[in-house]
């Protein structure tokens, strides 16, 4: 990258010709056909986000959280808001800016969860710095300017990977042997993956097998049913009763 030329990277706070390029390529986001998501990036000064996979670019008029909610609903993944409540109760995965996760991949927010970049840590090739600005490069070649410093970025990526490994262990522990989080993560051969593999949080699980799922089921019931407990008449409008 030479002289921080904006056409070489995306910045969610600054419009550039590269935004126009990707918007022209983008297809409407369809959660049924979208593959593993590399990142979700808000479009500067406009409504909507771009969703990047290994081979495609998608556009959604909704913010990242609503887009992920649609994706989760279609594929019967965990409800992000409910899972965030569970993770806060457990106290082992931070207290804010919780990752989104399914058994196949995870995304972590860099700043305020509704209007920020969401990144899949497994799809990061490297982090680098030009002058005072940090950037990330993905395995598909996409480059993004980061609004946070390296230490905070790596910490959030580490927590997201720990959560992904914990969820996978809960789902796959009968068929996939493993004792530590790294046993349940499939890192590519990249410099960033090598950095993550050395992090202490990925050397030991913080919760027993099934603990997140147990708490999720309890919290989900309360989160979605509690309003009707105070107004029995509303139960007439619940389709699934």
N, C-alpha and C positions, 0 to 999 in steps of 0.2 A: 504494500500500500504506500503510495507516494503522496506526501503532503496532505494526508487525511482526505483525499479526494472523495466527495460524497457519493459519486457514482459507483464506488467500490463497496459500499456497505449501506445497510438500512439503519436509519435513526428514527425511532418513534416520536421524536420531538422536532424533526426537521424534514420538510419535503425535499425530494431530489428526483432527478430523472429516473433513478432506479425504481422508485415507487411506481412511476407511470409504466415502466417496463413490466413489472410484476402484475400490476392491475390489468394490463392488457392480456396477460397470459392466464389470469385467474379464472377459474370456473366456480359456479355457485356451490357453496358447501353443502354436500349431501352426506349426513352422518352414516348412511347405510353403505356408501361406497368408499368413504375416506379411509385411508390406511393409517398406520402408526404416525402420529403427529410429531414433527420435529420441534416446531415452535409456533406460537400464535403471537402476532405483532400488531398492535393498534396502529391504524393509519393516522398520521399527524393531521390535525385540523379537519378531520372528516369523521363521519360515523362509520363504524365497522372495523373489521380486522382481516388480516391475511393469515391463512393457515397453511403452513408449509409441511409437506411430507418429503420423502426421499426424491420423488419424481414429479410431484404436482404442486400447484399453488391454488388454494381455494379462497373464496371471498365470502364473508358473512356480514350481514348488516348489523348483527347483534354484537355485544361486547364478548370478551373471552369467556366469562363465567356462564353467560346464557348459552353460548355456543357449546361449551363443554357439557352443560346440563342436557342439551338436546342429544349430544353424542352419547352421554351416559344412559339416557332414557331409552334410546333406540337399542342399545346393546346390553341393557339390564346391568350396567355397572353401578357401583355405589353412588348414592346421592352425596354430592360434594359437601353441602351444608351440614348434613347429618354426620358424615365422616369427620369433618373439621371439629364438630362438637366432641366427638369421641376422642380424637387425638389430643384436644386440649385437656380433657378429663384425665387421660393417661399421664400427661405431663412429660412424655419421653420424646416428643417430636417438635418441641418448641411451643410457643403460645400464640403465634399469629403468622399470617402469610403461609397457611398450610398448603402443602402440595395437593394436586389432584392425582389420583392413582386408580389404576385398574390392574388386573393380573398381568397385563402385557407391557405396559409402559407407564411412565409417570411424567408429570409436568409441574414445575414449580414457578410461582410468581416472583418477579423481582421487586415490585413495589406494591402499591395498593392493588388488591386482587382483581378489581373490576376493570381497571384501565391501566394495564401494564403488560409487559412482555411475559409470556409463559414459555418455559424452555424444558425440553426433554434432555436430561443430563447424559443419557447414554449416546445421544446423537451429536455431542460436542466433540469436535476434533481437537481444538486447542483454544487457549486464551492467550492474548497478546496485548501489548501496550504500545501506543504511539503517542509520544509526548505525555500528556496527562490523561489520556483517554484509553479506557480498556475496551477491547473488542472480543467477541467470540466467533469462531469459525466452525461451522457444522460439517458433518461428514459429506454432505451434498454440495459443499462449497459456499453456501450462503454465509455472509458476514453481517453481524449486527453490532451496533454501538451499545455498550452497557451503561446503564445509569447508576451502577453500583461499583464498588471497588472489588478487587480480586478476592480478598479474604471472605467478605460477606457472600459473594457469589459461590465460592467453593463450599462454604458452610451450608448454604441452601441446597446445593446440588447433592451434598453428602446426606442430608436429612431425607431428601426425596428418594435417593437410592436405598437408604435404610428402610423407608416405608415400603417401597416396592418389593424389596426382599422379604420383608415381614408379611406382606399380603401374599406373596407367592408361596412362602413357607406354609401359611395357613391353608392354602388351596392345594398345594402339591406335596405336602410332607409324607403322604402315603406312597407316592410314586417317585419322588425325587429326593434322594438322600442328601443331607447337608446339615452342618452344625453351626455355621456362621453366615452372616448376610452375603458375603462374597460367593458362597456356594450357590446362591439363588440369583445371581446377577450375571448377565452375559455381556461383558464389556468387549468392545471392538479394540483393535490394536491402535490406539491413539494416545497422544501425550496426555490428554486430559483424563482418559480412563486410567492411565498409569498413576496419575496423581490421586484419583479417587480410591484406587485399590490400596493405597497406603494409609488411608484415613482410619483413625482408631474406631470410629462409630461403625465401620463396616467389618469389624473383627469380632463383634459380639452382639447378639440380639438383646433388646431391652425389655421385651415382653414375652410371656409364655405363649406357646402355640395355641392359636384360637382365641386369644384374649381380645384382639381387636374385633373379630367377627362377633363374639358374644356381646360385647358392649355396643356394637353397631346395631344388632338386632333389637336390643332393649331401647336404645336411643331412637331408632327409626320408628318404633311403635309409639313412643311418647310424642315424638316430633310431629307425626302425621295424625295421631288419633286424639291427642289431648284436647284440641279445641271442641271436639264433639262430646267429650266427657262432661263439659259444663253446660251443654245445651242438647239434651237427649232428642229434642224434636229434629235436630239436624241430621240424625242418623237415617231419616227417611230419604236423604239425598245422597247417601253413600252407595254407589253402584255395586261395590264388592261385598257388602254385608249379606 
